């Protein structure tokens, strides 16, 4: 099965501790702006906002 170029790997960085905790996929076509979501940060031991890095 060929790799689909419409979906790309992105890295999510915690806004509090600035560590890169998560790697996920997103669609280039549907989500043009940077992704932002609440995820669990193991270093802060609480849920924080994570933003997409370039």
N, C-alpha and C positions, 0 to 999 in steps of 0.2 A: 504494500500500500504506500503510495507516494506521500511525502511530507507536505502538509498544507502550509503555504506561506502566509495565509491570512491570519493565522494564530501565531503569536510570538511569546517567548518566555520573558517574564518581568521579575524584578526583585523588589520586595517590599521592605522599607526601612522604618524603624520605629521613630516617631517624632520626639520622644523623650530621651531615650538613651543613644539614639543615632546608630544603632546596630542593625545590620541587615539580617532579618530573621526568617523570611519566607521567600520561596520562589514559586510562581504560579504562571498560568497561561492567560492571555487575553486576546480578544479579537481586535485586529487593527481597524476593521471596517466599522464595527458597532461602537467601540469605545475609543474615540480619538484622543480625548483628554487623559491626563494622568489619573490612575486609579487610586482611590483612597478608601480604606476600610478599617473597621475596628477589629483587632486581632489580639491574642494573648501574647504578651512579652514575658519570656521566662526570666529575663534579667531584672525586670522591674516587678515581676510576680503580680501583674494585674493587666487588665485589658487597656490598650492604648490605641491611638490612631496610627496606622501605618500608611505611608505614601509610596508611590512608585518611584524608583530611581532610574536614571538613564545610564 
